[in-house]
Structures are given as structure tokens and as C-alpha cells.
Amino acid sequence: MQRYTLNGRNKHVEDFQVRDNLIATLKNRFTTYGYKQVRTKAFENYEMYSNITGTVKKDDMIKVIDTTGKILVLRPDVTIPITRMMAAVNQANNTFWQRLFYVMDVFRQSQEMPNQKESTQAGVEFFGENTPEEDAEIIMLAIHTLKDLGFKNFKIEIGHAGFFKELIQQAELSEQDLGQLQALIQSKNIADMELFLEGMAIEEELKKAIQSIPLLYGDPLQVIQQAEKIIRSAHMQHVLQNLIDVFALIKDYGVEDYVAINLGLINNMNYYTGIIFQGFVDRIGQPVLMGGRYDHLGKQLDSVMPAIGFAFEVDLLIQAILEQRLAKAPKALVDTVIYYTKEKQREALTAAFELRNKGYQVLSFRNDPSNRNPISSNSIIRFEKEQNLFSNEQIKQTFSKADELVTLLQAHKEGF
Ligand SMILES: N[C@@H](Cc1c[nH]c[nH+]1)C(=O)O
């Protein structure tokens, strides 16, 4: 017989509780910054994703054929459909100022990791203006949320899509060379980068500037000083000024210790036009969040809308929380269990109803199914406060009336 095995995540009820608590924390924090929750469809139009530049690679999208033979994709990204939704609103009434958040699954399958097909993202998208205040606020939101989750040692690396792009544009590289160079910068592989650039017909000073990009990493003020030295155009100066302005705001929020600048930062998506950033926590070798400003995505959907956002990878956050032992102890599975005999059935069910109505978690059994707690015929209702169904720590008491039980539980409410 074929065996179907569960792989990876969410094998246990307790795992789901950790996940549920984490998502509640994220939602709560997003809400305090004025974000409202939205959803988008799971099945999306393949053309929309394949025609937009900067989206998920075509090969990484999971295609599905519907019953009419039409090709669809399972939602490979959330930023694009939300931008499309906002573009439609904007065309209809010319107002798009909006802060939206989501918790949704995204489906991508890369050649490097074919077993990894889906992940849950919890993200925010802010449609408004392109200002350093908006950029800093969204970075602050990311930091605030990571603090809520209990992380102590984390870093948000901030870069800019325009800085590197501007430099390499001057080098006029082919598409293929560009891809290779980006990979070398991303892995900070300086030796191979030197070899790669050696044979290229690029002016010496420009080569040096490109080579210094992976080194433009670390303490914001120092990196900014270093970056000044390789400025080659007004646009690069403008980009740097943008970073300086955002960093000043981050200092005013008082969270500059959580921030590093990384001008070699390159995100997965190519739709970014301004500030980009990634978040890292201890023991997880990949970013737990990614985001940035994507002012031109709306234009591709016929609506000019500056926007910035980011998404947390929920599964990575859970892994980090478990590894760093930051998860709160799971809540007791139930507050009380009521066992009853046939004679006292009405009393017992009334008590169960009243307690549930007051918000207690109650299980009720006619007699004790495990026979752990046999009920003598004259004891009528008995209850146990169960710390946890699997632990032995129980308080047992016998009652003859529903209201006695309800009153006692109420009195002990704090203890539960
Ligand atoms: N959609 C991006 C994250 C993001 C949200 N908003 C802006 N960027 C991603 O999946 O990497």
C-alpha cells in the first residue's frame, strides 16, 4: 500500500497554537499602525504575472488548468494582486491612500528547493506618497513587530534598489552578466567578483566602484560616508540622501541599533524602485522578512501609485521562535471537565452551558470514559480543573448542583 507521509510543518495541535498566537501578535501590531486586513484570490491569471516585469520567475510559478482549459497560477506573490486591486479603486474614484495587511499563503517552487512549494506570508502594503517618513514608519513597524515576538538580537538591513542599478547601468552589461554579477554581490563573493570584472571592458574607476558594493555594509553612518566616495551621478546622490533622511527618522524612533545599511542588498522581486530591506534573526540563515518601495508597479497596472510594503515569512518566524524558545507555554487545553451520572444529566449540561457561555473551555462526559475517575452513584457532578489534558495535575471536586460549580469556577477565575 502506498504510504502518504506528512512532511514539515504543522503536524501537531500545539504547533498550530504557536502559529495562531504568532499571527495574532502580528495582526495586532499591524492594526495599531492603521492597517486593515484584506484577502486576494488563490487562483490568479497567469498572464497578469507573466506580463509584469519584476515579478516571480515564470518557471517558479505553479500552474493549474481549470475545467475550461484555461491556465491559472496559484498566487505566487501578494503585492501584485493587492496593487491591482488598488489600481482598480484608484481608477474608479482617484483615491488610493490606504494601509492594507494580509496573512496568506504564497506558492512558488524554485529549482534549488523543489520540495518547498508554499509558505505563509504576513505582510503590509502602504499606498500613499513617496516620503522618507513613510519609509521609516514601515521599517519601524517591522522592528516593532519583531520586538513584540520577543526577538532580542535582530537586524533590519536597509539598501536601495536604485544605487546598484545606477552603477551597473553605466557598465552596460548583458542580461546574463548582470544576473551573474548580482549573485556574486549577494553572496559577497569578492574574489570571484574581481575575476569576473577583470576581463570586462569597463572603465577602471567604475570597476572599483562596483567591487566596493559588497563592502558597503554595516554601521549606517560609516557606510554612508564610504558610499559618498563612489557617487557617480546626481541620481546616486539623491538615493544616498534618501537613505540619510530615512536613517535620521529611524534614529528619532530610537531604534537605530536594530538597523544596518547594506548597499549590496538585492531582493527576490525586481519591482522595487527605492528603499529595500530585509530582516534577520538569530539561527535562521535566510531573511524572515523582505520588502521595499515599489512605485512603478501601479503604473504597469495603469495607475500611478507610490507604495511600500514588506512581508514576514511566517514559517521561518515560527522556526526561529521555537529554536530560540520564545513561544509562550500553550494555553491549558480546557479549563474544566465535568463528569456526570445519568441521574444528574440535566444539572451537568446546564452547568456546562453556563460555563461555556461565560467563556470557559469545558468538556463534559457521561461517566468517566477512561474509568480513571469512577463516579459513585451519590456523587453527582464532579469537575476537574485540567492544566493540560496530558498532565496529571488535577483538582477534583464533587458537586450536587450546577450553580455551586459555576459559582466556584467564577470565584477561581483568576486561577484559570
Ligand atoms: N511581495 C514581496 C514582499 C513585499 C511586500 N511588499 C513589498 N514587498 C515578496 O514576496 O518578497
Ligand as a Chemical Component Dictionary entry (heavy atoms), coordinates in Angstrom:
data_LIG
# 
_chem_comp.id                   LIG 
_chem_comp.type                 NON-POLYMER 
_chem_comp.pdbx_formal_charge   1 
_chem_comp.three_letter_code    LIG 
# 
loop_
_chem_comp_atom.comp_id 
_chem_comp_atom.atom_id 
_chem_comp_atom.alt_atom_id 
_chem_comp_atom.type_symbol 
_chem_comp_atom.charge 
_chem_comp_atom.model_Cartn_x 
_chem_comp_atom.model_Cartn_y 
_chem_comp_atom.model_Cartn_z 
_chem_comp_atom.pdbx_ordinal 
LIG N1 N1 N 0 5.957 40.535 -2.035 1  
LIG C1 C1 C 0 7.322 40.618 -1.581 2  
LIG C2 C2 C 0 7.407 41.285 -0.232 3  
LIG C3 C3 C 0 6.820 42.668 -0.270 4  
LIG C4 C4 C 0 5.634 43.080 0.213  5  
LIG N2 N2 N 0 5.526 44.388 -0.126 6  
LIG C5 C5 C 0 6.588 44.763 -0.758 7  
LIG N3 N3 N 1 7.398 43.703 -0.860 8  
LIG C6 C6 C 0 7.945 39.229 -1.514 9  
LIG O1 O1 O 0 7.247 38.245 -1.571 10 
LIG O2 O2 O 0 9.148 39.116 -1.382 11 
# 
loop_
_chem_comp_bond.comp_id 
_chem_comp_bond.atom_id_1 
_chem_comp_bond.atom_id_2 
_chem_comp_bond.value_order 
_chem_comp_bond.pdbx_ordinal 
LIG N1 C1 SING 1  
LIG C1 C2 SING 2  
LIG C1 C6 SING 3  
LIG C2 C3 SING 4  
LIG C3 C4 DOUB 5  
LIG C3 N3 SING 6  
LIG C4 N2 SING 7  
LIG N2 C5 SING 8  
LIG C5 N3 DOUB 9  
LIG C6 O1 DOUB 10 
LIG C6 O2 SING 11 
# 
